[in-house]
């Protein structure tokens, strides 16, 4: 009976993570960006290790944000919070700018030649250029 109970708990936890993993994510830059970053550079930018582009995040708890960080950096929400808390506390980085929605992130990136962000793939239009779909 214990094996079934633990199996059920594991299945429930895994199924709770599926919506974030199933999200279609598009990493976007301004269409004028002639030198799109690599996947490794994107991870560095969103982990505060590089400031070569002005990064914008979606809000904590957003499914696209969860999927992006899991796919690109391998970090889940709790790991990400702990990581950024340490960076901010030690003065090594400031939190990234945050957009309230895909539309706000897209508008910021479209209007800033040095910006990078991520949105739901379904929200992509001609105002931005997709550089990665993890």
N, C-alpha and C positions, 0 to 999 in steps of 0.2 A: 504494500500500500504506500509506503514512503517513496518508493521509486516513482510511482505514478503521480504522487503529489508534487515531487520536485520537477518531474517532467512537465506537468501542467503549468507550474510556476515559470519554468524556463520558456515554454511555448508562449505564455502570455506576455512575458517581457520581450521576447523576440518580435511578437506581432505588434507590440506597442512601438517598436523602433521602425517597423516597415514603412509607415507613411513618410517619415523623413527620408529614408533611403530611396523611396519610390519617386520623390519629387524630381522633376526635370529642372535642372539648374543651368543657367547660361551666365558665364562670366563675361562682362561687357566692358568695353572702353569706348572712348570718343571715336567717331569714324575717321577723324584726322590723325589718329595715332598710327604712325607708320612702322613702329617697332613694338608689336604686341609682346607682352611678357610670356615666358614659359610657365608651365605648371608649377615648377619649383619656385620661380620668382613670385608667382601669384600667392603661393603658400607663405612665402617670406613677408610679402606686403601685408597680408591679413593677419599675420602673427606679430606684427610690429617690428620685424627684423630689418625691414627695408622701407624707405619712404620715397622711393623713386616715382611712385604715382600716388595721387590723392585718393585714398580708399574710402568707400562708404559702405556701411553695414546695414542690414535689415535689423529690426528690433529682436531682442532676445525673446525666445518662444515662437518665433516665426518658423514654419516648417521648411521653407526654402533655406533659411539661415542654417538650420540644423543639418539639412542635407548637404549644403555647401561645405560647412566645416568638417563634417564627417568624411565626405568624399575627398576634399582637397588637403586637409591637414591631419585627418585621422583622429580628431578630437571631438568628443561629445560636449554637450552643454555644460556639464559640471566641470570637466577638464578645462574647457575654454575659460570659464569664469575664474577658476583658480589661477590659470596661466596669466590672464590679464590683471588680476588683482596683484599678483607678484610684480609684474612689469610696472604697473602704476605706482605701487608702494615704494619700489626701489628707485623710481624716477627715470627708468629706462625708456618709457614710452607713455603716451597719452592715449586714452581710448579713441577708437576710430569714430569719425563722423557717422551719424546714424540717420537713415531715411525711414520714414514711417511706413512706406509701401513700395511695391515694385515701381509704381509710377513716379514716386519721388526720387528713387535711386536712378531711374532711367533719365529723368529730367536733369539731375545733377551731372551725370556722366555725359549726356548730350551737350551740356553747356560748358563743360570744362575739358579742355584738350589734354590735361594730365590726370584725368580721373579714371578710376576703375571701380567696378561694383559687380554685383551678381543679382539676378532676378529670376523669376520663374521663366522658363524657356518660352512659355506661351505668351508672355508679355513683350517679347522682343519685336521691335519694328525697325524701320530704316533710320531712326534717329541715333542708333548705337551700333557698334560692331561687336559681334561675338568672337571671343578669342579662345574660349574653352567651354566644353559641355561635359563636365565630369560625370 
